[in-house]
């Protein structure tokens, strides 16, 4: 993503995340206005890898700019992260353990000494929503 050029090696919760949040919120605000909505939120609020303060700051900025209110609920408080993990396991739900950022994923998998299997395409060669092909296009 050109907006994060030079920030590729920033840590989680660093400056790269703020740039990404600003971009995501801008797109969300425009779509909300197009749909006649006045409020938005993000699933990133549940991630222990993301800063609630950064998310709220970015949300406040785009609220001022676009007039779309950012609803920031701390779902992690009071054991929310543990509840989320428990329900995910019980219901056998997919739980992505990274935000979707190629740079964050690279750092995370290097620290885990794990293969980035998220980067592999399905055997069918069909481009799927949120697939690596779609993400690579976004990063170009």
C-alpha positions as a Markdown table, in Angstrom:
| # | Residue | x | y | z |
|---|---|---|---|---|
| 1 | Unk | 0.0 | 0.0 | 0.0 |
| 2 | Unk | 1.6 | 3.2 | -1.1 |
| 3 | Unk | 0.3 | 5.1 | 1.9 |
| 4 | Unk | 2.5 | 3.0 | 4.2 |
| 5 | Unk | 5.6 | 3.3 | 2.1 |
| 6 | Unk | 8.5 | 3.6 | 4.5 |
| 7 | Unk | 6.5 | 2.2 | 7.4 |
| 8 | Unk | 6.8 | -1.4 | 6.4 |
| 9 | Unk | 9.0 | -2.3 | 9.4 |
| 10 | Unk | 6.9 | -0.5 | 12.0 |
| 11 | Unk | 5.8 | -2.7 | 14.8 |
| 12 | Unk | 2.1 | -3.6 | 15.5 |
| 13 | Unk | 0.4 | -0.6 | 17.1 |
| 14 | Unk | 2.9 | 1.7 | 15.4 |
| 15 | Unk | 2.6 | 4.5 | 12.8 |
| 16 | Unk | 1.8 | 2.0 | 10.0 |
| 17 | Unk | -1.4 | 1.0 | 11.8 |
| 18 | Unk | -2.5 | 4.6 | 12.2 |
| 19 | Unk | -2.1 | 5.2 | 8.4 |
| 20 | Unk | -4.1 | 2.0 | 7.7 |
| 21 | Unk | -6.8 | 2.9 | 10.2 |
| 22 | Unk | -7.2 | 6.4 | 8.6 |
| 23 | Unk | -7.5 | 4.8 | 5.1 |
| 24 | Unk | -10.0 | 2.2 | 6.3 |
| 25 | Unk | -12.1 | 4.7 | 8.1 |
| 26 | Unk | -12.2 | 7.1 | 5.2 |
| 27 | Unk | -13.5 | 4.3 | 2.9 |
| 28 | Unk | -16.0 | 3.2 | 5.6 |
| 29 | Unk | -17.2 | 6.8 | 6.1 |
| 30 | Unk | -17.8 | 7.3 | 2.4 |
| 31 | Unk | -19.7 | 4.0 | 2.1 |
| 32 | Unk | -21.7 | 4.8 | 5.2 |
| 33 | Unk | -22.7 | 8.2 | 3.7 |
| 34 | Unk | -23.5 | 6.5 | 0.4 |
| 35 | Unk | -25.9 | 4.1 | 2.3 |
| 36 | Unk | -27.4 | 6.9 | 4.5 |
| 37 | Unk | -25.8 | 5.6 | 7.7 |
| 38 | Unk | -24.6 | 7.9 | 10.4 |
| 39 | Unk | -22.4 | 5.5 | 12.5 |
| 40 | Unk | -19.8 | 2.8 | 11.9 |
| 41 | Unk | -17.5 | 0.6 | 13.9 |
| 42 | Unk | -14.7 | -1.9 | 13.2 |
| 43 | Unk | -14.0 | -5.5 | 14.1 |
| 44 | Unk | -10.4 | -4.3 | 14.9 |
| 45 | Unk | -11.7 | -3.2 | 18.3 |
| 46 | Unk | -11.7 | -6.9 | 19.4 |
| 47 | Unk | -8.1 | -7.5 | 18.4 |
| 48 | Unk | -5.6 | -7.7 | 21.2 |
| 49 | Unk | -3.0 | -6.8 | 18.5 |
| 50 | Unk | -4.5 | -3.4 | 17.9 |
| 51 | Unk | -4.5 | -0.2 | 20.1 |
| 52 | Unk | -7.9 | 0.9 | 21.3 |
| 53 | Unk | -6.5 | 4.5 | 21.6 |
| 54 | Unk | -5.2 | 4.5 | 18.0 |
| 55 | Unk | -8.5 | 3.3 | 16.7 |
| 56 | Unk | -10.5 | 5.8 | 18.7 |
| 57 | Unk | -8.2 | 8.7 | 17.6 |
| 58 | Unk | -8.6 | 7.7 | 14.0 |
| 59 | Unk | -12.3 | 7.3 | 14.4 |
| 60 | Unk | -12.6 | 10.8 | 16.0 |
| 61 | Unk | -10.7 | 12.3 | 13.2 |
| 62 | Unk | -12.9 | 10.9 | 10.5 |
| 63 | Unk | -16.0 | 11.7 | 12.5 |
| 64 | Unk | -15.0 | 15.4 | 12.4 |
| 65 | Unk | -14.1 | 15.2 | 8.7 |
| 66 | Unk | -17.2 | 13.2 | 7.5 |
| 67 | Unk | -19.8 | 13.5 | 10.2 |
| 68 | Unk | -20.0 | 9.8 | 10.6 |
| 69 | Unk | -19.8 | 8.7 | 14.2 |
| 70 | Unk | -17.3 | 6.0 | 15.1 |
| 71 | Unk | -18.7 | 3.6 | 17.8 |
| 72 | Unk | -15.8 | 2.4 | 19.9 |
| 73 | Unk | -16.8 | -0.3 | 22.3 |
| 74 | Unk | -14.1 | -2.1 | 24.2 |
| 75 | Unk | -15.1 | -5.7 | 23.6 |
| 76 | Unk | -11.9 | -6.9 | 25.2 |
| 77 | Unk | -12.7 | -5.6 | 28.7 |
| 78 | Unk | -14.1 | -8.0 | 31.3 |
| 79 | Unk | -12.7 | -11.1 | 29.7 |
| 80 | Unk | -14.1 | -10.4 | 26.2 |
| 81 | Unk | -10.9 | -11.7 | 24.5 |
| 82 | Unk | -11.2 | -15.0 | 26.4 |
| 83 | Unk | -14.9 | -15.3 | 25.6 |
| 84 | Unk | -14.2 | -14.7 | 22.0 |
| 85 | Unk | -11.6 | -17.4 | 22.0 |
| 86 | Unk | -13.9 | -19.8 | 23.8 |
| 87 | Unk | -16.9 | -19.3 | 21.5 |
| 88 | Unk | -14.7 | -19.5 | 18.4 |
| 89 | Unk | -13.4 | -22.9 | 19.5 |
| 90 | Unk | -16.8 | -24.2 | 20.6 |
| 91 | Unk | -18.5 | -23.2 | 17.4 |
| 92 | Unk | -15.5 | -24.1 | 15.2 |
| 93 | Unk | -15.4 | -20.6 | 13.7 |
| 94 | Unk | -12.6 | -19.3 | 11.6 |
| 95 | Unk | -10.7 | -16.6 | 13.5 |
| 96 | Unk | -8.1 | -14.7 | 11.6 |
| 97 | Unk | -5.2 | -13.9 | 13.8 |
| 98 | Unk | -3.9 | -10.8 | 12.0 |
| 99 | Unk | -5.6 | -7.7 | 10.7 |
| 100 | Unk | -5.0 | -8.3 | 7.0 |
| 101 | Unk | -1.8 | -6.2 | 6.7 |
| 102 | Unk | 0.8 | -8.0 | 4.7 |
| 103 | Unk | 3.6 | -6.3 | 6.7 |
| 104 | Unk | 2.1 | -7.2 | 10.1 |
| 105 | Unk | 1.5 | -10.8 | 8.9 |
| 106 | Unk | 5.1 | -11.1 | 7.7 |
| 107 | Unk | 6.5 | -9.9 | 11.0 |
| 108 | Unk | 4.1 | -12.1 | 13.0 |
| 109 | Unk | 4.9 | -15.3 | 11.0 |
| 110 | Unk | 8.6 | -14.6 | 11.3 |
| 111 | Unk | 8.4 | -14.3 | 15.1 |
| 112 | Unk | 6.4 | -17.5 | 15.2 |
| 113 | Unk | 8.8 | -19.2 | 12.8 |
| 114 | Unk | 5.8 | -20.2 | 10.8 |
| 115 | Unk | 5.0 | -20.4 | 7.1 |
| 116 | Unk | 2.7 | -17.7 | 5.8 |
| 117 | Unk | 0.1 | -20.2 | 4.5 |
| 118 | Unk | -2.4 | -17.4 | 4.2 |
| 119 | Unk | -0.5 | -16.4 | 1.1 |
| 120 | Unk | -1.2 | -19.6 | -0.8 |
| 121 | Unk | -4.0 | -19.6 | -3.4 |
| 122 | Unk | -6.6 | -22.3 | -3.4 |
| 123 | Unk | -6.1 | -25.2 | -5.8 |
| 124 | Unk | -9.1 | -24.1 | -7.8 |
| 125 | Unk | -7.3 | -20.9 | -8.9 |
| 126 | Unk | -10.5 | -19.0 | -8.2 |
| 127 | Unk | -9.9 | -15.5 | -6.9 |
| 128 | Unk | -11.8 | -15.4 | -3.6 |
| 129 | Unk | -12.8 | -12.3 | -1.6 |
| 130 | Unk | -10.0 | -11.3 | 0.8 |
| 131 | Unk | -7.7 | -13.7 | -1.0 |
| 132 | Unk | -4.0 | -13.0 | -1.5 |
| 133 | Unk | -4.7 | -12.0 | -5.1 |
| 134 | Unk | -7.2 | -9.4 | -4.0 |
| 135 | Unk | -4.9 | -8.2 | -1.2 |
| 136 | Unk | -1.9 | -8.0 | -3.6 |
| 137 | Unk | -3.9 | -5.8 | -5.9 |
| 138 | Unk | -4.8 | -3.5 | -3.0 |
| 139 | Unk | -1.1 | -3.2 | -2.1 |
| 140 | Unk | -0.1 | -2.2 | -5.6 |
